[in-house]
Amino acid sequence: MKASVEGEKVILVPYMREHVPKYHDWMQDPAILEATASESLTLEQEFDMQVSWTQDPLKQTFIVLDKELVVGDFIPGDPHVEAMVGDVNIYMNDMDDPQMAEIEIMIAELKSRGKGLAQESVLMMIVFAVENFNIHAFHAKIGESNKASLNLFYKLGFKKISYSEVFKEVTLELPITESSREKLHQLIELQKQLMLAPAIIGPSRIGSSCNPAPLKSDWPVKQFSDELLDM
Ligand SMILES: CC(C)(COP(=O)(O)OP(=O)(O)OC[C@H]1O[C@@H](n2cnc3c(N)ncnc32)[C@H](O)[C@@H]1OP(=O)(O)O)[C@@H](O)C(=O)NCCC(=O)NCCS
């Protein structure tokens, strides 16, 4: 699906051809390759990968734009390479359960880390996947030494379900239940209110456990046609 989704701190846009050179630069960093369990590709292979990712019906990929780095107004269909800082993906690759999605996040640009961009991007992807693909559970596979990523997913309510001794990797799971919807909804609301009024947040303003909220956000989703995107 070709859509962009605008949050408080990030805009998620489709992975376009124009993004590939910078993406390829990021993937030259051995630390990024290790953290994302990726292999180094040539630039030509990266262009092929962009095409295959955007055509694969089992995969949804967004490039993460840091809103503080967008030059001028955000224009749907424009790659805004100047603001690209990472990506967020889901793969619906479990043949036994097509509504289970594996989720991955990367904020490659060091200057954009520690600002809450990964948290907002993952929340936005979860909402997008529940609303558009009816996903009922998410998995995240994370290296056991990747404390930043483990903390991020634990904070969002994921729980450990298995460990691979061979890959030194844990698998975390987030089933979309009434209670996880409520927690995610509260995190979304908290994120919005922190952006609006950092000093006046109180628990009473972010929902009540007696009144579970639906997993919905009012992040604007803009959809645009393939012709606009040259993908
Ligand atoms: C992991 C990663 C995505 C975090 O991105 P980020 O935008 O800096 O994270 P956020 O600012 O949204 O942080 C959200 C939460 O993640 C955890 N976290 C993020 N960075 C952390 C760090 N360096 N140390 C410990 N916890 C960290 C914290 O719980 C944080 O919440 P808090 O700020 O309330 O403490 C980023 O470091 C990255 O892309 N690393 C390389 C690729 C990678 O490891 N991807 C995950 C593969 S599964």
The ligand as an SDF file (V2000), in Angstrom:
LIG
                    3D

 48 50  0  0  0  0  0  0  0  0999 V2000
   17.0030    0.6360   18.9130 C   0  0  0  0  0  0  0  0  0  0  0  0
   16.7350    1.9410   18.1810 C   0  0  0  0  0  0  0  0  0  0  0  0
   15.7010    1.6690   17.1010 C   0  0  0  0  0  0  0  0  0  0  0  0
   16.1810    2.9830   19.1890 C   0  0  0  0  0  0  0  0  0  0  0  0
   15.8530    4.1620   18.4560 O   0  0  0  0  0  0  0  0  0  0  0  0
   15.6010    5.5780   19.1820 P   0  0  0  0  0  0  0  0  0  0  0  0
   14.8250    6.4490   18.2640 O   0  0  0  0  0  0  0  0  0  0  0  0
   16.8910    6.1030   19.6810 O   0  0  0  0  0  0  0  0  0  0  0  0
   14.6750    5.1440   20.4180 O   0  0  0  0  0  0  0  0  0  0  0  0
   13.6280    6.0840   21.1900 P   0  0  0  0  0  0  0  0  0  0  0  0
   14.2450    7.4160   21.4140 O   0  0  0  0  0  0  0  0  0  0  0  0
   12.3050    6.0240   20.5290 O   0  0  0  0  0  0  0  0  0  0  0  0
   13.5290    5.3490   22.6190 O   0  0  0  0  0  0  0  0  0  0  0  0
   12.3680    4.6370   23.0390 C   0  0  0  0  0  0  0  0  0  0  0  0
   12.7560    3.7030   24.1850 C   0  0  0  0  0  0  0  0  0  0  0  0
   13.7270    2.7460   23.7260 O   0  0  0  0  0  0  0  0  0  0  0  0
   14.6720    2.4660   24.7730 C   0  0  0  0  0  0  0  0  0  0  0  0
   16.0050    2.9480   24.3500 N   0  0  0  0  0  0  0  0  0  0  0  0
   16.3080    3.6410   23.2320 C   0  0  0  0  0  0  0  0  0  0  0  0
   17.6410    3.8510   23.1540 N   0  0  0  0  0  0  0  0  0  0  0  0
   18.1850    3.2830   24.2600 C   0  0  0  0  0  0  0  0  0  0  0  0
   19.5140    3.1450   24.7230 C   0  0  0  0  0  0  0  0  0  0  0  0
   20.5510    3.6650   24.0500 N   0  0  0  0  0  0  0  0  0  0  0  0
   19.7090    2.4540   25.8650 N   0  0  0  0  0  0  0  0  0  0  0  0
   18.7090    1.9030   26.5450 C   0  0  0  0  0  0  0  0  0  0  0  0
   17.3960    1.9980   26.1500 N   0  0  0  0  0  0  0  0  0  0  0  0
   17.1440    2.6890   25.0180 C   0  0  0  0  0  0  0  0  0  0  0  0
   14.1740    3.2410   25.9950 C   0  0  0  0  0  0  0  0  0  0  0  0
   13.2750    2.4020   26.6860 O   0  0  0  0  0  0  0  0  0  0  0  0
   13.4230    4.3860   25.3590 C   0  0  0  0  0  0  0  0  0  0  0  0
   12.4200    4.9220   26.1800 O   0  0  0  0  0  0  0  0  0  0  0  0
   12.8080    6.1210   27.2130 P   0  0  0  0  0  0  0  0  0  0  0  0
   13.3470    7.2340   26.3670 O   0  0  0  0  0  0  0  0  0  0  0  0
   11.5010    6.4620   27.8650 O   0  0  0  0  0  0  0  0  0  0  0  0
   13.8370    5.5580   28.1420 O   0  0  0  0  0  0  0  0  0  0  0  0
   18.0350    2.5390   17.5680 C   0  0  0  0  0  0  0  0  0  0  0  0
   19.0350    2.6050   18.5570 O   0  0  0  0  0  0  0  0  0  0  0  0
   18.5620    1.7450   16.3820 C   0  0  0  0  0  0  0  0  0  0  0  0
   18.0560    1.8820   15.2750 O   0  0  0  0  0  0  0  0  0  0  0  0
   19.5860    0.9040   16.5910 N   0  0  0  0  0  0  0  0  0  0  0  0
   20.1990    0.1510   15.4880 C   0  0  0  0  0  0  0  0  0  0  0  0
   19.2440   -0.7790   14.7820 C   0  0  0  0  0  0  0  0  0  0  0  0
   18.5330   -1.6880   15.7410 C   0  0  0  0  0  0  0  0  0  0  0  0
   19.0950   -2.1280   16.7280 O   0  0  0  0  0  0  0  0  0  0  0  0
   17.2960   -2.0020   15.3950 N   0  0  0  0  0  0  0  0  0  0  0  0
   16.4920   -2.9500   16.1320 C   0  0  0  0  0  0  0  0  0  0  0  0
   16.7120   -4.3060   15.5370 C   0  0  0  0  0  0  0  0  0  0  0  0
   15.5630   -5.4260   16.2390 S   0  0  0  0  0  0  0  0  0  0  0  0
  1  2  1  0
  2  3  1  0
  2  4  1  0
  2 36  1  0
  4  5  1  0
  5  6  1  0
  6  7  2  0
  6  8  1  0
  6  9  1  0
  9 10  1  0
 10 11  2  0
 10 12  1  0
 10 13  1  0
 13 14  1  0
 14 15  1  0
 15 16  1  0
 15 30  1  0
 16 17  1  0
 17 18  1  0
 17 28  1  0
 18 19  1  0
 18 27  1  0
 19 20  2  0
 20 21  1  0
 21 22  1  0
 21 27  2  0
 22 23  1  0
 22 24  2  0
 24 25  1  0
 25 26  2  0
 26 27  1  0
 28 29  1  0
 28 30  1  0
 30 31  1  0
 31 32  1  0
 32 33  2  0
 32 34  1  0
 32 35  1  0
 36 37  1  0
 36 38  1  0
 38 39  2  0
 38 40  1  0
 40 41  1  0
 41 42  1  0
 42 43  1  0
 43 44  2  0
 43 45  1  0
 45 46  1  0
 46 47  1  0
 47 48  1  0
M  END
$$$$
